[in-house]
Amino acid sequence: MKKLKVGVIGGTGMVGQRFVSLLADHPWFQLTVIAASGRSAGKTYAEAVGSRWALEEPMPEAAKDIVVMNAVADKQAIADQVDFVFSAVDMKKEEIRALEEEYARLECPVVSNNSAHRWTPDVPMVVPEINPEHLAVIPAQRSRLGTKRGFIAVKSNCSLQSYVPALHPLKDEFGLNKVLVCTYQAISGAGKTFETWPEMVDNIIPYIGGEEEKSEQEPLKLWGRVEGDHIQTAQTPAITAQCLRVPCSNGHMAAVFCSFDRKPTREEILARWAAFSGKPQQLGLPSAPKQFIHYFEQDDRPQTKLDRNLEGGMAVSVGRLRPDSQYDYKFVCLSHNTLRGAAGGGVLLAELLCAEGWFD
Ligand SMILES: NC(=O)c1ccc[n+]([C@@H]2O[C@H](COP(=O)([O-])OP(=O)(O)OC[C@H]3O[C@@H](n4cnc5c(N)ncnc54)[C@H](OP(=O)(O)O)[C@@H]3O)[C@@H](O)[C@H]2O)c1
């Protein structure tokens, strides 16, 4: 199979670096363009990123000499060179919304990590194991944009990437009706390291702007359904969230409490988690974890440092499932925020789009 040519818009940033790293040896996609702001444009990728390289693994050799383009000024030239782009720019929300639509109108599909289009009614927000059927709204979006090929598809926020997968296989079967979640989120989620955010050493900050709203509302779009030209969001379950920034480099943990119309047994929950497999597993997508949800019986797992890289950082780790005195059950779960929660989730979504012919 001929590889599709791919651009990374915002490729010099924290999430962009993950995209560049994941695309270095990708079997279906060829990293062809890296674009960022005017500050980086015209420099080689190695020069533009310099000491900002934040990953443990070294910068891919093949990316080092790519000359960074300007994501805004060079749109047409970028769209001409690639089959689709990943978007991970950090700009004002209205600017991102406009920029991504401009790429789509240039017939260059956009797989975005940004929140700007998550609530655009005809933009599918997809976790490939959970709601792959939402891609069916793309023809309606193309018709609004007046495009033949171009469209925007987005992934959901990193904060919910651990608990929505854990709740999903229980939701319909047992009538999930109420969820309380507290998240413990790593500093890379703010595009930072301990070098660039020293105030986070030995510290917790009990506020992440906009994160609680996203954590409460985005699951309802994921659990919605395509109705004509838009996604109709689900009405239940009721979700309340508190999101804290904690001194970890990578990995978002969540403590979850949940109640059901028909309370399952602990064994029923464990069996549903063990059996949960979605379209990425069925299609054998290259970035799909073999086992999406891993349950740990040990009381002190999952741990951020030990378990965030499970299955290449694409699996979800769960532990401590037990009855609660006010809700039916409580448990903890973990997912890698810049892998499954950001770039890895974006790459998996692009693989699904590719496998289903949306880039043809
Ligand atoms: N970090 C996470 O875990 C995570 C998870 C989910 C979603 N997100 C979202 O993903 C996006 C990127 O996050 P990040 O953490 O990677 O941010 P980041 O490290 O600050 O990187 C921002 C990127 O955007 C580029 N950029 C900034 N202003 C630009 C402009 N005016 N024109 C073109 N490019 C511009 C930067 O280029 P220069 O290097 O040239 O400045 C850089 O490539 C954000 O919207 C964030 O909310 C992040």
The ligand as an SDF file (V2000), in Angstrom:
LIG
                    3D

 48 52  0  0  0  0  0  0  0  0999 V2000
   -0.7030   18.6190   25.8460 N   0  0  0  0  0  0  0  0  0  0  0  0
   -1.7660   17.7960   25.8810 C   0  0  0  0  0  0  0  0  0  0  0  0
   -1.7640   16.7450   26.5520 O   0  0  0  0  0  0  0  0  0  0  0  0
   -2.9900   18.1270   25.0950 C   0  0  0  0  0  0  0  0  0  0  0  0
   -4.0110   17.1900   25.0880 C   0  0  0  0  0  0  0  0  0  0  0  0
   -5.1510   17.4410   24.3400 C   0  0  0  0  0  0  0  0  0  0  0  0
   -5.2570   18.6270   23.6330 C   0  0  0  0  0  0  0  0  0  0  0  0
   -4.2500   19.5530   23.6580 N   0  0  0  0  0  0  0  0  0  0  0  0
   -4.4190   20.7570   22.8160 C   0  0  0  0  0  0  0  0  0  0  0  0
   -3.5330   20.6300   21.6940 O   0  0  0  0  0  0  0  0  0  0  0  0
   -3.0700   21.9220   21.2870 C   0  0  0  0  0  0  0  0  0  0  0  0
   -1.5580   21.9250   21.3200 C   0  0  0  0  0  0  0  0  0  0  0  0
   -1.1320   21.7290   22.6720 O   0  0  0  0  0  0  0  0  0  0  0  0
    0.4000   21.6440   23.0760 P   0  0  0  0  0  0  0  0  0  0  0  0
    0.4090   21.2580   24.4940 O   0  0  0  0  0  0  0  0  0  0  0  0
    1.1510   20.8190   22.0890 O   0  0  0  0  0  0  0  0  0  0  0  0
    0.8490   23.2040   22.8840 O   0  0  0  0  0  0  0  0  0  0  0  0
    2.2970   23.7990   22.7230 P   0  0  0  0  0  0  0  0  0  0  0  0
    3.3450   22.8730   23.2180 O   0  0  0  0  0  0  0  0  0  0  0  0
    2.2500   25.1790   23.2760 O   0  0  0  0  0  0  0  0  0  0  0  0
    2.4990   23.9070   21.0990 O   0  0  0  0  0  0  0  0  0  0  0  0
    1.7670   24.8270   20.3570 C   0  0  0  0  0  0  0  0  0  0  0  0
    2.0420   24.6810   18.8510 C   0  0  0  0  0  0  0  0  0  0  0  0
    1.2440   25.6500   18.1580 O   0  0  0  0  0  0  0  0  0  0  0  0
    2.0940   26.4560   17.3420 C   0  0  0  0  0  0  0  0  0  0  0  0
    1.5720   27.8110   17.2520 N   0  0  0  0  0  0  0  0  0  0  0  0
    1.3800   28.7000   18.2660 C   0  0  0  0  0  0  0  0  0  0  0  0
    0.9100   29.8620   17.7790 N   0  0  0  0  0  0  0  0  0  0  0  0
    0.8040   29.6960   16.4230 C   0  0  0  0  0  0  0  0  0  0  0  0
    0.3930   30.5480   15.3670 C   0  0  0  0  0  0  0  0  0  0  0  0
   -0.0050   31.7960   15.5810 N   0  0  0  0  0  0  0  0  0  0  0  0
    0.4050   30.0550   14.1020 N   0  0  0  0  0  0  0  0  0  0  0  0
    0.8050   28.7830   13.8660 C   0  0  0  0  0  0  0  0  0  0  0  0
    1.2260   27.9280   14.8340 N   0  0  0  0  0  0  0  0  0  0  0  0
    1.2130   28.3880   16.1040 C   0  0  0  0  0  0  0  0  0  0  0  0
    3.4430   26.4300   18.0240 C   0  0  0  0  0  0  0  0  0  0  0  0
    4.4440   26.7880   17.1200 O   0  0  0  0  0  0  0  0  0  0  0  0
    5.8320   27.4820   17.5980 P   0  0  0  0  0  0  0  0  0  0  0  0
    6.6850   26.3910   18.1730 O   0  0  0  0  0  0  0  0  0  0  0  0
    6.3850   28.0230   16.3170 O   0  0  0  0  0  0  0  0  0  0  0  0
    5.4910   28.5410   18.5920 O   0  0  0  0  0  0  0  0  0  0  0  0
    3.4920   24.9600   18.4580 C   0  0  0  0  0  0  0  0  0  0  0  0
    3.8160   24.1540   17.3530 O   0  0  0  0  0  0  0  0  0  0  0  0
   -3.7010   22.9200   22.2510 C   0  0  0  0  0  0  0  0  0  0  0  0
   -4.8600   23.4620   21.6320 O   0  0  0  0  0  0  0  0  0  0  0  0
   -4.0590   22.0830   23.4570 C   0  0  0  0  0  0  0  0  0  0  0  0
   -5.1580   22.6220   24.1530 O   0  0  0  0  0  0  0  0  0  0  0  0
   -3.1100   19.3300   24.3630 C   0  0  0  0  0  0  0  0  0  0  0  0
  1  2  1  0
  2  3  2  0
  2  4  1  0
  4  5  1  0
  4 48  2  0
  5  6  2  0
  6  7  1  0
  7  8  2  0
  8  9  1  0
  8 48  1  0
  9 10  1  0
  9 46  1  0
 10 11  1  0
 11 12  1  0
 11 44  1  0
 12 13  1  0
 13 14  1  0
 14 15  2  0
 14 16  1  0
 14 17  1  0
 17 18  1  0
 18 19  2  0
 18 20  1  0
 18 21  1  0
 21 22  1  0
 22 23  1  0
 23 24  1  0
 23 42  1  0
 24 25  1  0
 25 26  1  0
 25 36  1  0
 26 27  1  0
 26 35  1  0
 27 28  2  0
 28 29  1  0
 29 30  1  0
 29 35  2  0
 30 31  1  0
 30 32  2  0
 32 33  1  0
 33 34  2  0
 34 35  1  0
 36 37  1  0
 36 42  1  0
 37 38  1  0
 38 39  2  0
 38 40  1  0
 38 41  1  0
 42 43  1  0
 44 45  1  0
 44 46  1  0
 46 47  1  0
M  CHG  2   8   1  16  -1
M  END
$$$$
